Amino acid sequence: MHRRRSILLFSTLLAAVTVPAFAGPPSPLDIRTRRVHQQRVVLDRSDASGGGIAGGCDPVVVAHTSSDFGPGEYIAQGGFIEGEIAATSFQIPADAFPVRLDLFEAMFATSSAAVETTTEYAIYVWSGYPDSGTLEFSIASDGDLLPHIMLPPGTSGLHLQFLVDPDDPDQIWIPDNGSQVVTVGIEIVAHHQPPSNQCLTPPDPLFNAFPCTDVDGLQSSTGNWIFVQECGIFGCPAGWKRFSDLPSICRPSGDWVQRLTWSPSGCDSLGACCIGGTCATLDEMTCLDAGGVFQGVGVSCGSVNCEETVPCCFPSTGGCVQLTAADCFAVQGIPGPAGETCASYVCFPQGACCLPDGTCSGIVSPVECAAMGGAFQGDGTDCATTECPEPVGAACFDNGFCLILTEADAIAAGANWKGTGATCEDLDGNGVADACEVSDLPGDLNGDGLVNGVDLGLFLVGWGQPGPTDLNGDGTTNGVDLGVLLVDWTG
């Protein structure tokens, strides 16, 4: 006999939102909450592994999106087809495991729908990353115990909230698979009215709903995932892909509007976090992501004063004033860490930046250095006194083995150096680094003697990057390289 699990599903219906299709031009408008639908669903099944008691720990809310899931602007990803999954991964403190899933939230929307739409979906929870982790829980909507997503005609959004009844003893517990990562995702199992061939014709926004990304720009290119269906040369690279793995023509411009609330099985990694003058019990990473000031592991909110002053830095003037964190946020300053003063804290460090090609750039800020892909050398440093490490890249040995070496080391070892930034990645999985494969056809990226859709898929993964897809060797993969590949096309 399975124990009965009580699963709650709450849907908040949002009206009057303009949500452009993935390939269309954005024209977002404000939206207003119209009504809230609440449904309680009891399933006669038990998929969770169970075990553990939350121990009275405060729940932790994590998200890559800045959206509050309320009225506002969203982008409905109109190119999303049946069988594709939108997922988000989150790093969790190692000593918090196993963790309990308290709430998973996602946003769906329609754009000028001509009919009421019904979308069948499935929810997944992994220990680890979706491409390599362990699937711990999954459930699909059935229109009965777990209702489908239903949206009225017109332009509207749906805030989907999925949770297990807190009073149910059979909760969803996620163990650590060694990565200290939890991933949650949602799949479109069936659109309301899909085209006959979704690889050639995207689902019509007049008859279908889509998952949403936000409009604030992509904040986590590695924490957002999509499972892409195989469409050959007509689609984006197939399989599990981080947004960072996708070429720019396939990559959404924002984060998935998804949010996870979890509780640890123990509270050893948590501590007081001062956010805007108030205190919350969080782990350090979540505290910092929320713009808070972490007070230390094991420190309770009752023992700290969140009104303590910190250095408040002002970008417009470069100045620093000692203020409370709450006051600093209120006047649009940037609060520094607790325990520091303006006399000892450097608000806006400037220094040398070592670039991947071994050259030095300066004087720049840490943010500017990171944008160039460099390593910041510290405040007050300069290129005159900084010795940057030599650039590295793939070095191919005669036996097919690949190592990341400097050019000098590659020559000394008798290897063929492939240039700065070249990697030892084996995208085609044949046991030989792609950079080390030999072919008479430059566009034959998988070494099978042909240049076809498989090679084009591998080529798109490397778009905008150096490496084996940089067919003309100018340091980046772009339209010139695409032309080289098409010249070699064999089909």
SEMI-585708 format. One record per residue (C-alpha): residue number from 1; residue in three letters; x, y, z. Coordinates in nm, 4 decimals, m for minus. Example, Ala and Ser with C-alpha at 12.3 -4.5 7.8 and 13.67 -1.06 7.14 Angstrom:
BEGIN
nr;rest;xx;yy;zz
1;ALA;1.2300;m0.4500;0.7800
2;SER;1.3670;m0.1060;0.7140
***
This chain:
BEGIN
nr;rest;xx;yy;zz
1;MET;0.0000;0.0000;0.0000
2;HIS;0.1298;0.3452;m0.0878
3;ARG;0.0854;0.6208;0.1619
4;ARG;m0.1333;0.9053;0.0439
5;ARG;0.0584;1.2223;m0.0211
6;SER;m0.1217;1.5558;m0.0038
7;ILE;0.0087;1.7825;m0.2769
8;LEU;m0.1108;2.1426;m0.2981
9;LEU;m0.1254;2.3306;m0.6261
10;PHE;m0.2026;2.7020;m0.6191
11;SER;m0.2493;2.8983;m0.9408
12;THR;m0.2444;3.2778;m0.9519
13;LEU;m0.4013;3.4054;m1.2731
14;LEU;m0.2565;3.7317;m1.4040
15;ALA;m0.4310;3.9315;m1.6744
16;ALA;m0.3378;4.1938;m1.9358
17;VAL;0.0263;4.1050;m2.0027
18;THR;0.1972;4.1373;m2.3391
19;VAL;0.4370;3.8439;m2.3756
20;PRO;0.6084;3.8204;m2.7136
21;ALA;0.6978;3.4907;m2.8746
22;PHE;1.0617;3.3819;m2.8545
23;ALA;1.1443;3.4998;m3.2060
24;GLY;0.9276;3.8092;m3.1959
25;PRO;0.9955;4.1690;m3.0885
26;PRO;0.9236;4.2448;m2.7189
27;SER;0.6462;4.4894;m2.6275
28;PRO;0.5885;4.4341;m2.2539
29;LEU;0.3007;4.5994;m2.0692
30;ASP;0.2075;4.6187;m1.7005
31;ILE;m0.0261;4.3513;m1.5675
32;ARG;m0.2687;4.3402;m1.2762
33;THR;m0.3655;4.0425;m1.0576
34;ARG;m0.7264;3.9485;m1.1337
35;ARG;m0.8040;3.6501;m0.9119
36;VAL;m0.6392;3.3619;m0.7281
37;HIS;m0.7357;2.9966;m0.7812
38;GLN;m0.6441;2.7452;m0.5116
39;GLN;m0.6720;2.3701;m0.5458
40;ARG;m0.5672;2.0964;m0.3062
41;VAL;m0.4668;1.7689;m0.4718
42;VAL;m0.4248;1.4345;m0.2895
43;LEU;m0.2312;1.1694;m0.4820
44;ASP;m0.2427;0.7999;m0.3904
45;ARG;0.1236;0.7375;m0.4556
46;SER;0.4660;0.7816;m0.2874
47;ASP;0.7588;0.8818;m0.5075
48;ALA;0.9785;1.0577;m0.2529
49;SER;1.2595;0.8813;m0.0718
50;GLY;1.1470;1.0217;0.2626
51;GLY;1.3626;1.0328;0.5736
52;GLY;1.4763;1.3145;0.7967
53;ILE;1.3036;1.5856;0.9925
54;ALA;1.3448;1.9536;0.9092
55;GLY;1.4513;2.0230;1.2657
56;GLY;1.2786;2.3591;1.2921
57;CYS;1.5101;2.5264;1.0385
58;ASP;1.3874;2.8336;0.8570
59;PRO;1.3046;2.7737;0.4884
60;VAL;1.5409;2.9210;0.2282
61;VAL;1.4188;3.0839;m0.0936
62;VAL;1.6492;3.0757;m0.3977
63;ALA;1.6006;3.2033;m0.7523
64;HIS;1.8052;3.3317;m1.0436
65;THR;1.5249;3.5605;m1.1590
66;SER;1.4612;3.9016;m1.0056
67;SER;1.0885;3.8693;m1.0750
68;ASP;0.8444;3.8805;m0.7831
69;PHE;0.5983;3.6611;m0.9827
70;GLY;0.3419;3.9385;m0.9680
71;PRO;0.2200;4.2017;m1.2140
72;GLY;0.5007;4.3099;m1.4405
73;GLU;0.6776;4.2314;m1.7669
74;TYR;0.7700;3.8831;m1.8918
75;ILE;0.8851;3.7128;m2.2109
76;ALA;0.6974;3.3967;m2.3110
77;GLN;0.9407;3.1613;m2.4873
78;GLY;0.7277;3.0881;m2.7926
79;GLY;0.9822;2.8502;m2.9471
80;PHE;0.9364;2.6018;m2.6600
81;ILE;0.7962;2.2752;m2.7997
82;GLU;0.6538;1.9534;m2.6545
83;GLY;0.9064;1.7413;m2.4681
84;GLU;1.1332;2.0341;m2.3801
85;ILE;1.2108;2.1107;m2.0145
86;ALA;1.2889;2.4446;m1.8454
87;ALA;1.5031;2.3887;m1.5360
88;THR;1.7082;2.5797;m1.2790
89;SER;1.9978;2.4529;m1.0644
90;PHE;2.0924;2.5848;m0.7220
91;GLN;2.4021;2.5331;m0.5075
92;ILE;2.3090;2.4209;m0.1543
93;PRO;2.5415;2.4102;0.1517
94;ALA;2.6811;2.0572;0.1867
95;ASP;2.5825;2.0188;0.5502
96;ALA;2.2199;2.1182;0.4796
97;PHE;2.1479;1.7866;0.3016
98;PRO;1.9172;1.6132;0.2745
99;VAL;1.6968;1.9122;0.1928
100;ARG;1.3195;1.9211;0.1680
101;LEU;1.1378;2.0754;m0.1256
102;ASP;0.8871;2.3167;0.0266
103;LEU;0.7711;2.5017;m0.2847
104;PHE;0.8469;2.5148;m0.6584
105;GLU;0.7145;2.8091;m0.8619
106;ALA;0.7110;2.8798;m1.2362
107;MET;0.5492;3.1348;m1.4672
108;PHE;0.3572;3.0530;m1.7878
109;ALA;0.1842;3.2940;m2.0238
110;THR;m0.0149;3.3341;m2.3431
111;SER;m0.0016;3.6172;m2.5972
112;SER;m0.3293;3.7222;m2.7636
113;ALA;m0.4617;3.3650;m2.7412
114;ALA;m0.7726;3.3109;m2.9522
115;VAL;m0.9046;3.0297;m2.7306
116;GLU;m0.8807;2.8957;m2.3764
117;THR;m0.5561;2.6971;m2.3698
118;THR;m0.4810;2.3737;m2.1836
119;THR;m0.1168;2.2750;m2.1269
120;GLU;m0.0155;1.9355;m1.9901
121;TYR;0.3085;1.9488;m1.7929
122;ALA;0.5417;1.7469;m1.5702
123;ILE;0.7555;1.8533;m1.2734
124;TYR;1.1019;1.7073;m1.2051
125;VAL;1.3427;1.7254;m0.9116
126;TRP;1.7066;1.6133;m0.9425
127;SER;1.9867;1.5654;m0.6955
128;GLY;2.2657;1.7331;m0.8909
129;TYR;2.2529;1.8705;m1.2424
130;PRO;1.9849;1.7462;m1.4837
131;ASP;2.2346;1.6073;m1.7348
132;SER;2.4311;1.4036;m1.4796
133;GLY;2.2364;1.3931;m1.1525
134;THR;1.9778;1.1561;m1.0075
135;LEU;1.6065;1.2111;m1.0703
136;GLU;1.4528;1.2031;m0.7209
137;PHE;1.0921;1.2955;m0.7993
138;SER;0.8646;1.3467;m1.0982
139;ILE;0.4933;1.3936;m1.1480
140;ALA;0.2768;1.4790;m1.4493
141;SER;m0.0510;1.6672;m1.4644
142;ASP;m0.3521;1.4458;m1.5318
143;GLY;m0.6355;1.6991;m1.5345
144;ASP;m0.7816;1.5432;m1.2205
145;LEU;m0.5604;1.5078;m0.9139
146;LEU;m0.3004;1.7405;m1.0664
147;PRO;m0.4813;1.9923;m1.2895
148;HIS;m0.3394;2.0999;m1.6235
149;ILE;m0.2374;2.4623;m1.6815
150;MET;m0.5411;2.6455;m1.8190
151;LEU;m0.5397;3.0053;m1.9405
152;PRO;m0.8335;3.2067;m2.0791
153;PRO;m0.8416;3.3707;m2.4239
154;GLY;m0.6370;3.6861;m2.4610
155;THR;m0.3009;3.7743;m2.3074
156;SER;m0.2461;3.6459;m1.9552
157;GLY;m0.0009;3.4751;m1.7225
158;LEU;m0.0152;3.1938;m1.4691
159;HIS;0.1916;3.1744;m1.1507
160;LEU;0.2169;2.8008;m1.0825
161;GLN;0.2983;2.6930;m0.7244
162;PHE;0.3677;2.3290;m0.6435
163;LEU;0.4177;2.1925;m0.2924
164;VAL;0.3535;1.8963;m0.0671
165;ASP;0.1102;1.9499;0.2183
166;PRO;0.3381;2.0449;0.5149
167;ASP;0.1331;1.8151;0.7396
168;ASP;0.1884;1.5115;0.5171
169;PRO;0.4592;1.2778;0.6587
170;ASP;0.5697;1.1767;0.3088
171;GLN;0.7709;1.4782;0.1933
172;ILE;1.0062;1.5270;m0.1022
173;TRP;1.3599;1.4942;0.0371
174;ILE;1.6607;1.5444;m0.1891
175;PRO;1.9944;1.3837;m0.0934
176;ASP;2.3362;1.5138;m0.1947
177;ASN;2.4904;1.3269;m0.4885
178;GLY;2.8265;1.4903;m0.4205
179;SER;2.7639;1.8082;m0.6191
180;GLN;2.5724;2.0001;m0.3464
181;VAL;2.3245;2.0957;m0.6189
182;VAL;1.9461;2.0667;m0.6498
183;THR;1.7712;2.1130;m0.9848
184;VAL;1.4000;2.1646;m1.0440
185;GLY;1.2284;2.1807;m1.3798
186;ILE;0.9020;2.1732;m1.5688
187;GLU;0.8278;2.0078;m1.9044
188;ILE;0.5584;2.0858;m2.1580
189;VAL;0.4196;1.7360;m2.2155
190;ALA;0.1437;1.8471;m2.4519
191;HIS;0.0590;2.1868;m2.6021
192;HIS;m0.3035;2.2853;m2.6539
193;GLN;m0.2712;2.2846;m3.0340
194;PRO;0.0786;2.1887;m3.1529
195;PRO;0.1757;2.2004;m3.5208
196;SER;0.2154;1.8755;m3.7112
197;ASN;0.5942;1.9209;m3.7225
198;GLN;0.7242;2.1401;m3.4370
199;CYS;1.0770;2.1379;m3.5809
200;LEU;0.9567;2.3190;m3.8934
201;THR;0.6748;2.5295;m3.7474
202;PRO;0.6779;2.6655;m3.3884
203;PRO;0.3625;2.6369;m3.1751
204;ASP;0.1160;2.9135;m3.2624
205;PRO;0.0890;3.1689;m2.9745
206;LEU;m0.2788;3.2120;m3.0638
207;PHE;m0.3472;2.8606;m2.9309
208;ASN;m0.0698;2.7737;m2.6813
209;ALA;0.0952;2.8795;m2.3538
210;PHE;0.4704;2.8981;m2.2896
211;PRO;0.7158;2.9170;m1.9944
212;CYS;0.8493;3.2646;m1.9212
213;THR;1.1858;3.4310;m1.8761
214;ASP;1.2333;3.7715;m1.7148
215;VAL;1.3232;4.1003;m1.8828
216;ASP;1.6122;4.2046;m1.6559
217;GLY;1.8856;4.0269;m1.8511
218;LEU;2.0492;3.6894;m1.7971
219;GLN;2.1963;3.6750;m1.4432
220;SER;2.2980;3.3068;m1.4363
221;SER;2.4021;3.1554;m1.7691
222;THR;2.5111;2.8326;m1.5950
223;GLY;2.2194;2.7990;m1.3502
224;ASN;1.9487;2.8051;m1.6205
225;TRP;1.8966;2.4890;m1.8263
226;ILE;1.6815;2.3695;m2.1149
227;PHE;1.6329;2.0198;m2.2546
228;VAL;1.6203;2.0753;m2.6307
229;GLN;1.4455;1.8316;m2.8628
230;GLU;1.6395;1.6962;m3.1611
231;CYS;1.5473;1.8910;m3.4744
232;GLY;1.8704;1.8487;m3.6717
233;ILE;1.9744;2.1485;m3.8765
234;PHE;1.6353;2.3103;m3.8157
235;GLY;1.6861;2.3481;m3.4408
236;CYS;1.9280;2.4411;m3.1657
237;PRO;2.1834;2.1893;m3.0258
238;ALA;1.9830;1.9009;m2.8758
239;GLY;1.9874;1.7525;m2.5262
240;TRP;2.0488;1.9155;m2.1890
241;LYS;2.2077;2.2574;m2.2349
242;ARG;2.2976;2.5320;m1.9923
243;PHE;2.2156;2.8737;m2.1329
244;SER;2.5951;2.9267;m2.1469
245;ASP;2.6204;2.6265;m2.3833
246;LEU;2.3777;2.7724;m2.6369
247;PRO;2.4776;2.9960;m2.9294
248;SER;2.3399;3.3477;m2.9070
249;ILE;2.0693;3.2766;m3.1663
250;CYS;1.9268;3.0054;m2.9377
251;ARG;1.9913;3.1592;m2.5934
252;PRO;1.7028;3.3308;m2.4062
253;SER;1.7827;3.6861;m2.2972
254;GLY;1.6722;3.6391;m1.9344
255;ASP;1.6468;3.3849;m1.6537
256;TRP;1.3629;3.1338;m1.6229
257;VAL;1.0947;3.2780;m1.3945
258;GLN;1.1267;2.9919;m1.1471
259;ARG;1.1828;2.9841;m0.7705
260;LEU;1.2636;2.7119;m0.5179
261;THR;1.1947;2.7135;m0.1450
262;TRP;1.3782;2.4453;0.0545
263;SER;1.4445;2.3530;0.4173
264;PRO;1.7638;2.1905;0.5472
265;SER;1.7639;1.8763;0.7588
266;GLY;2.0051;2.0524;0.9960
267;CYS;2.0876;2.4152;1.0693
268;ASP;2.4672;2.3912;1.1109
269;SER;2.5402;2.5935;0.7953
270;LEU;2.2903;2.8712;0.8641
271;GLY;2.3311;3.1996;1.0425
272;ALA;2.1904;3.5470;1.0850
273;CYS;2.1649;3.7629;0.7723
274;CYS;2.0899;4.1359;0.7877
275;ILE;1.8835;4.2498;0.4899
276;GLY;1.7519;4.6035;0.4837
277;GLY;1.7620;4.6425;0.8611
278;THR;1.5847;4.3134;0.9320
279;CYS;1.7274;3.9713;1.0186
280;ALA;1.6668;3.6347;0.8506
281;THR;1.8237;3.2922;0.9093
282;LEU;1.9977;3.1926;0.5849
283;ASP;2.3126;3.0286;0.4531
284;GLU;2.5890;3.2678;0.3502
285;MET;2.5461;3.2245;m0.0267
286;THR;2.1723;3.2957;m0.0184
287;CYS;2.2292;3.5917;0.2128
288;LEU;2.4817;3.7494;m0.0233
289;ASP;2.2609;3.6801;m0.3273
290;ALA;1.9792;3.8666;m0.1522
291;GLY;2.2054;4.1688;m0.0950
292;GLY;2.2394;4.0935;0.2753
293;VAL;2.5291;4.0986;0.5188
294;PHE;2.6056;3.7527;0.6643
295;GLN;2.6798;3.7581;1.0381
296;GLY;2.8378;3.4132;1.0668
297;VAL;2.7452;3.0432;1.0816
298;GLY;2.5463;2.9576;1.3934
299;VAL;2.4807;3.3212;1.4829
300;SER;2.1165;3.3740;1.5790
301;CYS;1.9071;3.6749;1.4824
302;GLY;1.8457;3.7401;1.8519
303;SER;2.2141;3.8090;1.9095
304;VAL;2.2786;4.0594;1.6284
305;ASN;2.1883;4.4196;1.5663
306;CYS;2.1009;4.4693;1.2022
307;GLU;2.1058;4.8456;1.2609
308;GLU;2.4861;4.8306;1.2964
309;THR;2.6597;5.0632;1.0528
310;VAL;2.8648;4.9453;0.7559
311;PRO;3.0639;5.1289;0.4871
312;CYS;2.8159;5.2660;0.2328
313;CYS;2.9758;5.3240;m0.1070
314;PHE;2.8367;5.5702;m0.3643
315;PRO;2.9223;5.4970;m0.7299
316;SER;2.8327;5.8476;m0.8475
317;THR;3.0941;6.0147;m0.6264
318;GLY;3.3276;5.7328;m0.5252
319;GLY;3.2703;5.8353;m0.1650
320;CYS;3.1969;5.6339;0.1478
321;VAL;2.9655;5.7104;0.4434
322;GLN;2.9109;5.4964;0.7519
323;LEU;2.5395;5.3996;0.7496
324;THR;2.3146;5.1118;0.8450
325;ALA;2.2631;4.8613;0.5652
326;ALA;1.8955;4.9599;0.5459
327;ASP;1.9769;5.3307;0.5101
328;CYS;2.2475;5.2536;0.2555
329;PHE;2.0008;5.0630;0.0363
330;ALA;1.7443;5.3436;0.0803
331;VAL;1.9820;5.6062;m0.0602
332;GLN;2.0951;5.3734;m0.3434
333;GLY;2.4385;5.3096;m0.2016
334;ILE;2.6281;4.9808;m0.1967
335;PRO;2.6741;4.8414;0.1576
336;GLY;3.0108;4.6930;0.2494
337;PRO;3.0701;4.4033;0.4918
338;ALA;2.9890;4.4154;0.8629
339;GLY;3.2803;4.4989;1.0898
340;GLU;3.4469;4.7254;0.8329
341;THR;3.4685;5.1051;0.8327
342;CYS;3.5138;5.3593;0.5573
343;ALA;3.8679;5.4145;0.6844
344;SER;3.9740;5.0559;0.6101
345;TYR;3.7393;4.9387;0.3342
346;VAL;3.8100;5.0052;m0.0353
347;CYS;3.4783;5.0768;m0.2026
348;PHE;3.5871;5.0752;m0.5633
349;PRO;3.9161;4.8908;m0.6138
350;GLN;4.1183;4.9598;m0.9288
351;GLY;4.4144;4.7611;m1.0515
352;ALA;4.5787;4.5467;m1.3149
353;CYS;4.3913;4.2724;m1.5020
354;CYS;4.5609;3.9657;m1.6511
355;LEU;4.3829;3.8602;m1.9713
356;PRO;4.3550;3.5037;m2.1086
357;ASP;4.6088;3.5804;m2.3844
358;GLY;4.8747;3.6645;m2.1237
359;THR;4.8633;4.0417;m2.1691
360;CYS;4.7859;4.2923;m1.8963
361;SER;4.5116;4.5532;m1.9021
362;GLY;4.4753;4.8346;m1.6548
363;ILE;4.3850;5.0258;m1.4606
364;VAL;4.0362;4.8629;m1.4365
365;SER;3.7778;4.7582;m1.1783
366;PRO;3.7173;4.3918;m1.0825
367;VAL;3.3873;4.4015;m1.2743
368;GLU;3.5540;4.5378;m1.5892
369;CYS;3.8269;4.2753;m1.5578
370;ALA;3.5730;3.9936;m1.5245
371;ALA;3.3862;4.1215;m1.8324
372;MET;3.7093;4.0809;m2.0306
373;GLY;3.7502;3.7270;m1.8965
374;GLY;4.0556;3.8310;m1.6974
375;ALA;4.1866;3.7847;m1.3428
376;PHE;4.1923;4.0964;m1.1225
377;GLN;4.5298;4.1434;m0.9557
378;GLY;4.4180;4.3566;m0.6603
379;ASP;4.3621;4.7197;m0.5695
380;GLY;4.6576;4.9455;m0.6394
381;THR;4.8352;4.7060;m0.8776
382;ASP;4.9515;4.8137;m1.2234
383;CYS;5.0728;4.6423;m1.5371
384;ALA;5.4267;4.7782;m1.4971
385;THR;5.4839;4.5627;m1.1894
386;THR;5.2506;4.2729;m1.2757
387;GLU;5.3703;3.9575;m1.4481
388;CYS;5.0709;3.7840;m1.6047
389;PRO;5.0831;3.4078;m1.6660
390;GLU;5.1377;3.2857;m2.0208
391;PRO;4.8212;3.1968;m2.2169
392;VAL;4.7211;2.8316;m2.2336
393;GLY;4.5350;2.6171;m2.4847
394;ALA;4.4908;2.2618;m2.6045
395;ALA;4.8150;2.0738;m2.6787
396;CYS;4.7667;1.7613;m2.8943
397;PHE;5.0101;1.4690;m2.8703
398;ASP;5.0744;1.2140;m3.1434
399;ASN;4.8782;0.9459;m2.9568
400;GLY;4.5677;1.1678;m2.9498
401;PHE;4.6093;1.2697;m2.5852
402;CYS;4.5269;1.6324;m2.5023
403;LEU;4.6548;1.8614;m2.2250
404;ILE;4.6044;2.2303;m2.1500
405;LEU;4.9547;2.3836;m2.1747
406;THR;5.1348;2.7039;m2.2621
407;GLU;5.2731;2.7248;m2.6144
408;ALA;5.6305;2.6936;m2.4829
409;ASP;5.5476;2.3836;m2.2800
410;ALA;5.3646;2.2290;m2.5768
411;ILE;5.6655;2.2798;m2.8030
412;ALA;5.8995;2.1417;m2.5359
413;ALA;5.6811;1.8300;m2.5050
414;GLY;5.6592;1.7824;m2.8809
415;ALA;5.2856;1.8525;m2.8919
416;ASN;5.0859;2.0501;m3.1455
417;TRP;4.9572;2.3640;m2.9705
418;LYS;4.6091;2.4685;m3.0899
419;GLY;4.6139;2.8277;m2.9706
420;THR;4.4944;3.0435;m2.6806
421;GLY;4.1629;2.9292;m2.5381
422;ALA;4.1461;2.6019;m2.7335
423;THR;4.0011;2.3289;m2.5113
424;CYS;4.0331;1.9534;m2.4731
425;GLU;3.6563;1.9096;m2.4983
426;ASP;3.5289;1.5940;m2.6674
427;LEU;3.1897;1.7172;m2.7875
428;ASP;3.1256;1.4195;m3.0146
429;GLY;3.2186;1.1673;m2.7419
430;ASN;3.4552;0.9595;m2.9575
431;GLY;3.7387;0.9613;m2.7033
432;VAL;3.9565;1.2147;m2.8876
433;ALA;3.9563;1.5860;m2.8092
434;ASP;3.7832;1.7718;m3.0912
435;ALA;4.0799;2.0082;m3.1250
436;CYS;4.3069;1.7076;m3.1876
437;GLU;4.0992;1.5352;m3.4537
438;VAL;4.2403;1.5364;m3.8049
439;SER;4.0161;1.5739;m4.1090
440;ASP;4.0638;1.6800;m4.4696
441;LEU;3.7480;1.8874;m4.4276
442;PRO;3.7771;2.1755;m4.1756
443;GLY;3.4003;2.1610;m4.1195
444;ASP;3.4092;1.7907;m4.0226
445;LEU;3.3971;1.8539;m3.6468
446;ASN;3.3155;1.4958;m3.5415
447;GLY;3.5752;1.3353;m3.7703
448;ASP;3.3360;1.1047;m3.9567
449;GLY;3.4465;1.2241;m4.3008
450;LEU;3.1215;1.4145;m4.3594
451;VAL;3.0073;1.7718;m4.3028
452;ASN;2.6391;1.7567;m4.2149
453;GLY;2.3795;1.8469;m3.9530
454;VAL;2.5757;1.6775;m3.6742
455;ASP;2.8733;1.9048;m3.7412
456;LEU;2.6458;2.2093;m3.7636
457;GLY;2.5029;2.1250;m3.4196
458;LEU;2.8562;2.1005;m3.2745
459;PHE;2.9477;2.4243;m3.4534
460;LEU;2.6570;2.6175;m3.2960
461;VAL;2.7633;2.5068;m2.9471
462;GLY;3.0940;2.6869;m3.0016
463;TRP;2.9457;3.0083;m3.1446
464;GLY;3.1303;3.3180;m3.0235
465;GLN;3.4140;3.1142;m2.8688
466;PRO;3.7629;2.9969;m2.9677
467;GLY;3.8419;2.6293;m3.0107
468;PRO;3.7750;2.3611;m3.2736
469;THR;3.4781;2.5483;m3.4198
470;ASP;3.7029;2.8476;m3.5020
471;LEU;3.7675;2.7133;m3.8514
472;ASN;3.9706;3.0098;m3.9805
473;GLY;4.1767;3.0464;m3.6627
474;ASP;4.0972;3.4118;m3.5898
475;GLY;4.0167;3.3461;m3.2230
476;THR;3.6384;3.3282;m3.2350
477;THR;3.3570;3.1276;m3.3978
478;ASN;3.1407;3.3514;m3.6176
479;GLY;2.9805;3.3904;m3.9589
480;VAL;3.3125;3.3591;m4.1405
481;ASP;3.3601;3.0120;m3.9898
482;LEU;3.0011;2.9218;m4.0815
483;GLY;3.0855;3.0051;m4.4414
484;VAL;3.3866;2.7704;m4.4266
485;LEU;3.1669;2.4921;m4.2908
486;LEU;2.9026;2.5391;m4.5605
487;VAL;3.1694;2.5276;m4.8349
488;ASP;3.2673;2.1808;m4.7046
489;TRP;2.9029;2.0648;m4.6755
490;THR;2.8530;1.7034;m4.7903
491;GLY;2.5065;1.6387;m4.6462
***
